[in-house]
Amino acid sequence: MLFSEKIQNEFIKQIENLVIVDDIGYIDAVINACEEYEIEPKAAAKFLTKPIIEKLEEEAREYHLLSKNTSKLPL
C-alpha cells in the first residue's frame, strides 16, 4: 500500500498525538495508528521518521525487547 505524502504526514501526526494526548508509549501508538490506517506495522516502518524510530528503539530497550548489543530495530 502506498501512502500519499498527506496521508504519511497524518499517520505521523496520529502517532505523536497518541503519545502526547493519550499518554501511551510509541510502540502502542504505532500499533494503534497502523490499526486505524489498516496497514501492517512492518509496512508502516518505512513511513516513520528518524525521531520516532529512535524513540521506539529507546522504548524497546527499556522493555528489554532489544539486547544491549543490538544497535537498531530491524526496520
N, C-alpha and C positions, 0 to 999 in steps of 0.2 A: 504494500500500500504506500503510495506516495502522498505526502502532505504538501499543500501549498505553503508558501512562506508565512502567510497569515495564520494558517492552522498550526504550524510549528510554533509560532510566537504565542498563540493562545494556549497550546499544550504546555509550554514552559511556564507561562504565567499561572496556569492552573496548578502546576506543581508548587510554585512559590507561594501561591495563595493558600493552598492546603497546609503548607508548613507554617506559615505566619498566622493565618486566621484560625485554623482548626488545631494548631499546635500539635501536629504529628510529625514524625520523622520523615526524612527524604525517601527512605525505602518504601514506606507505606504510601507516601504522596505519589511516587512514581507509579506504584501498582494501582492506586485509585484512579489516577489520570489515565492510565492505559485501559482500565475497565470502562471509564467514561467515553473514551475515544475509540473503544473496541479494537485495540491493537495489542499485539503480544509485546511484553517488556523487551524481549530481545530485538524486535524490530524497532521499538521506540528508542533504543540506546543510541542510534545514530543521530537522533534529534536533540539529545541532551547537550547542554552547554558544558564547557570545561569546569566552571564553578560548581555546577550541580554534580558532575561526576566526582569532583574532589570531595564534596560533602557526602556523597554516597560511600566513597571509599573510607572516609573518616568514620562514618556511622557503622560501616561493616566491620571495621577494626574494633570499635567499641563493643560490638556484639560478638566478637570473635568469629566472624564469618570469613575473615581473611587472615591468613597467617602473617606473622610479623615479617616473614621473608618475602611475602608477595608485595610487590610494589604497586600493582594496579589491579582494578577489577577487570575481568575479561570482557570488556565492552568494545 
